[in-house]
């Protein structure tokens, strides 16, 4: 996901297919593949080679006299890759299941206790719902094929975008409450619904149409630059949210008010957590062990987001 921007939400490990990319066509034809669908490149040491002789014919094995390609380097780490893929797969499943359970419990708590009923809690419940839908779509994406998985991929893009825009709604609401509360009464939540649920439809639909027209691969596994369509708005939402929390922090410090400090502190924690994956992507290492550790942390940041949100806004919230 540039490379830095085309890998975020498709961190989901896919074992339905091996991706094959022709990386170099010269006298030696290098074909590289990997078992992790979200990795868009291969290490040089893992390339398959097929040699074109000086007479223009492919190299033949001296014993069998048959066309021969050297797969030994490519298969050297197949077992380790499969193990890493399975670890990441189970991380994704556990993360999303825990997220669904914790978020549902949080919504029940917010709904049961009438003393918690207020506009800010309503925004919390909508954000929680967007994370729940994203987790269900992600889990389903692993098990559906053909048209089903493409539809779920679009829902994943929509709900992922919705997650960040509901987070932005949280920031805008607090900004309005703290900075301009003197000028307004109770806020109208209609515009928040439009921003949180309505606006993400646009980039999600545009991404789906672009995929169908320009890169209709199986289940839309490969990370390509078309992901800019959804990740561009997400970056904007993160940036605006970051600016808002800086403004709120400064205003609270100047006015020395603690009335909304807990709410602001929760938002301050949430924005870096949800944005961590975007910060880490450009830092992807090239070494085998370092790359495995990097992918592990990336999967934790991506698939456990719902659980982190529930902890920050409900279980760790002193007001609940």
C-alpha positions in Angstrom: 0.0 0.0 0.0 3.9 3.0 -3.5 4.6 -0.3 -1.6 4.0 1.3 1.8 0.4 2.0 1.0 -0.7 -1.2 -0.7 -0.4 -3.7 2.0 -2.5 -2.6 5.0 -5.8 -4.2 5.2 -4.9 -7.2 3.0 -2.4 -8.4 5.7 -4.8 -11.4 5.9 -2.8 -14.5 5.0 -4.3 -16.4 2.1 -3.5 -20.0 1.4 -5.9 -20.5 -1.5 -3.2 -20.0 -4.1 0.5 -19.4 -4.7 1.2 -16.1 -6.3 3.5 -16.2 -9.4 5.2 -13.1 -10.6 7.6 -13.0 -13.5 10.3 -10.9 -12.1 13.0 -10.8 -14.8 13.1 -11.8 -18.4 16.6 -12.0 -19.8 18.9 -14.9 -20.6 17.9 -16.3 -17.3 14.1 -16.3 -16.6 13.5 -15.8 -12.9 10.1 -16.8 -11.6 9.4 -15.9 -8.0 6.5 -17.1 -5.9 5.5 -17.2 -2.2 2.9 -18.8 0.0 1.8 -15.6 1.8 -0.6 -13.8 -0.4 0.0 -10.4 1.1 3.8 -10.3 0.4 4.3 -8.6 -2.9 7.9 -9.6 -3.4 10.3 -12.5 -3.0 13.8 -12.6 -1.6 16.5 -13.0 -4.3 17.7 -16.3 -2.8 14.3 -17.8 -3.4 13.9 -17.4 -7.1 13.4 -20.2 -9.5 15.8 -20.1 -12.5 15.3 -21.3 -16.0 18.2 -20.9 -18.3 18.0 -20.0 -22.0 21.1 -21.3 -23.8 23.1 -19.4 -26.4 21.4 -21.3 -29.2 18.0 -19.9 -28.1 16.7 -23.2 -26.6 15.8 -23.9 -23.0 18.4 -25.8 -20.9 17.7 -29.6 -20.7 18.8 -31.8 -17.9 21.8 -33.9 -18.9 20.4 -37.1 -17.5 16.7 -36.9 -18.6 17.2 -34.7 -21.6 14.0 -32.9 -20.6 13.4 -29.1 -20.1 14.5 -28.3 -16.6 14.0 -25.5 -14.1 15.9 -25.1 -10.9 13.4 -25.1 -8.0 15.8 -26.0 -5.2 16.4 -22.4 -4.0 12.7 -21.7 -4.1 11.6 -24.7 -2.0 14.3 -24.5 0.6 12.2 -22.5 3.0 8.7 -23.8 2.0 8.2 -25.6 5.3 9.1 -22.4 7.3 6.9 -20.3 5.1 3.9 -22.6 5.6 4.5 -22.6 9.4 4.6 -18.8 9.4 1.5 -18.6 7.2 -0.4 -20.9 9.6 0.7 -18.8 12.6 -0.5 -15.6 10.9 -3.8 -17.3 9.9 -4.5 -18.4 13.5 -3.5 -15.0 14.8 -6.1 -13.5 12.4 -8.8 -15.9 13.5 -8.1 -15.5 17.2 -7.8 -11.7 16.9 -11.1 -11.2 15.1 -13.0 -13.7 17.2 -11.8 -12.0 20.4 -12.6 -8.6 18.9 -16.2 -9.7 18.0 -16.8 -11.1 21.5 -15.3 -8.1 23.4 -17.1 -5.5 21.2 -20.5 -7.3 21.5 -20.0 -7.4 25.3 -19.2 -3.7 25.3 -22.2 -2.8 23.2 -24.4 -4.8 25.6 -22.9 -2.9 28.6 -23.5 0.5 27.0 -27.1 -0.5 26.1 -28.0 -2.1 29.4 -27.0 0.7 31.7 -29.2 3.7 31.0 -26.9 6.0 32.9 -24.4 5.6 30.1 -26.8 6.8 27.5 -25.4 9.9 25.8 -24.3 11.0 22.4 -20.7 10.1 22.9 -21.7 6.5 23.8 -23.8 6.4 20.7 -20.7 7.2 18.7 -18.8 4.5 20.5 -21.5 1.9 19.7 -21.4 2.8 16.0 -17.6 2.5 15.9 -17.8 -0.8 17.7 -20.4 -2.0 15.1 -18.1 -1.1 12.2 -15.3 -3.2 13.8 -17.6 -6.1 14.3 -18.7 -6.1 10.7 -15.1 -5.9 9.5 -14.2 -8.9 11.7 -17.1 -11.0 10.3 -16.2 -10.0 6.7 -12.5 -10.9 7.3 -13.3 -14.3 8.8 -15.7 -15.0 5.9 -13.2 -14.0 3.3 -10.9 -16.8 4.3 -13.6 -19.4 3.5 -15.5 -18.1 0.5 -14.3 -18.4 -3.1 -14.8 -16.7 -6.4 -17.7 -14.1 -6.3 -18.3 -14.6 -2.5 -14.7 -13.7 -1.5 -14.7 -10.6 -3.8 -17.9 -9.3 -2.3 -16.5 -9.8 1.2 -13.2 -8.1 0.1 -15.3 -5.1 -0.8 -17.1 -5.2 2.5 -13.8 -5.4 4.2 -12.6 -2.3 2.4 -15.8 -0.5 3.3 -15.8 -1.4 7.0 -12.1 -0.8 7.3 -12.6 2.7 5.9 -15.7 3.1 8.2 -13.5 2.2 11.3 -11.2 5.2 10.7 -14.0 7.6 9.9 -15.9 6.7 13.1 -12.7 7.3 14.9 -12.6 10.7 13.2 -16.2 11.3 14.3 -15.1 10.7 17.9 -12.4 13.4 17.5 -14.8 15.9 15.8 -17.4 15.3 18.5 -14.9 16.0 21.3 -13.6 19.0 19.4 -17.1 20.4 19.1 -17.9 19.6 22.7 -14.8 21.2 24.2 -13.9 24.0 21.8 -17.2 25.3 20.5 -19.6 24.0 23.1 -20.4 27.5 24.1 -21.9 28.2 20.7 -24.0 25.1 20.3 -26.4 23.0 22.3 -26.8 19.3 21.8 -25.1 18.1 18.7 -27.0 16.7 15.7 -25.6 13.2 15.1 -27.0 12.9 11.5 -23.8 14.3 10.0 -21.7 11.9 12.0 -23.8 9.0 10.5 -23.2 10.4 7.0 -19.4 10.6 7.6 -19.1 7.3 9.5 -21.4 5.0 7.4 -22.1 7.0 4.3 -18.8 8.4 3.0 -16.9 5.1 3.1 -19.3 3.7 0.5 -17.7 5.9 -2.2 -14.1 4.7 -2.0 -15.2 1.0 -1.4 -17.4 1.1 -4.5 -14.7 2.8 -6.6 -12.2 0.2 -5.5 -14.5 -2.7 -6.4 -15.1 -1.2 -9.9 -11.4 -0.5 -10.4 -10.6 -4.1 -9.4 -13.1 -5.6 -11.8 -11.9 -3.4 -14.7 -8.1 -3.4 -14.1 -7.0 -6.2 -11.8 -9.6 -8.9 -11.3 -7.4 -11.5 -9.7 -8.8 -14.3 -7.6 -10.4 -13.0 -4.4 -8.5 -9.8 -4.9 -5.6 -11.1 -2.9 -2.7 -9.2 -4.4 -1.7 -5.9 -3.0 -1.7 -3.3 -5.8 -1.8 0.5 -6.2 -5.6 0.4 -6.6 -5.7 0.2 -2.8 -4.9 3.9 -2.8 -8.6 4.4 -3.5 -9.5 3.3 0.0 -6.3 3.9 1.9 -6.0 7.5 0.7 -9.2 8.6 2.6 -8.0 6.5 5.6 -4.7 8.4 5.7 -6.7 11.7 5.6 -8.9 10.6 8.5 -5.9 9.6 10.5 -4.1 12.9 9.8 -7.2 15.0 10.7 -7.7 12.9 13.9 -4.1 13.4 14.9 -4.4 17.2 14.4 -7.6 17.3 16.4 -6.2 15.4 19.4 -3.2 17.8 19.4 -5.6 20.8 19.5 -7.6 19.2 22.2 -4.6 18.4 24.3 -3.3 21.9 24.1 -6.7 23.4 24.9 -7.2 21.2 27.9 -3.8 22.0 29.2 -4.4 25.8 28.8 -7.8 25.8 30.4 -6.8 23.2 33.0 -10.1 21.4 32.8 -10.3 17.7 33.6 -14.0 17.2 32.7 -13.3 15.6 29.3 -9.7 14.5 29.9 -10.5 10.8 30.1 -12.3 10.9 26.8 -9.5 12.8 25.1 -6.9 10.5 26.6 -8.7 7.5 25.1 -8.8 9.1 21.7 -5.1 10.0 22.0 -4.3 6.4 22.7 -6.5 5.1 19.9 -5.2 7.1 17.0 -1.6 5.9 17.2 -2.8 2.3 17.8 -4.9 2.3 14.7 -2.3 4.2 12.7 0.6 2.0 13.8 0.3 -0.3 10.8 0.6 2.6 8.4 3.7 3.8 10.2 5.4 0.4 10.2 4.8 -0.5 6.6 7.6 1.6 5.2 9.9 0.1 7.8 9.6 -3.4 6.4 12.9 -5.3 6.7 14.5 -7.5 4.1 16.0 -10.3 6.3 14.1 -13.5 6.7 13.9 -13.5 10.5 13.3 -9.8 10.7 10.6 -10.0 8.1 8.9 -12.9 10.0 8.9 -10.8 13.2 7.7 -7.8 11.3 4.7 -9.7 9.8 3.9 -11.1 13.2 3.6 -7.6 14.7 1.7 -6.3 11.6 -0.9 -9.1 12.0 -1.3 -8.3 15.7 -1.9 -4.6 14.9 -4.4 -5.4 12.2 -6.4 -8.2 13.5 -6.6 -7.3 17.2 -7.8 -3.7 16.6 -11.4 -4.4 17.7 -10.2 -5.9 21.0 -8.0 -2.9 21.7 -10.9 -0.5 20.9 -13.2 -2.4 23.4 -10.5 -2.3 26.1 -9.8 1.4 25.7 -13.4 2.7 25.4 -15.2 0.2 27.6 -13.3 -2.2 29.9 -10.6 0.4 30.7 -13.0 3.2 30.9 -13.4 4.5 34.5 -16.9 5.9 33.6 -18.3 2.4 32.8 
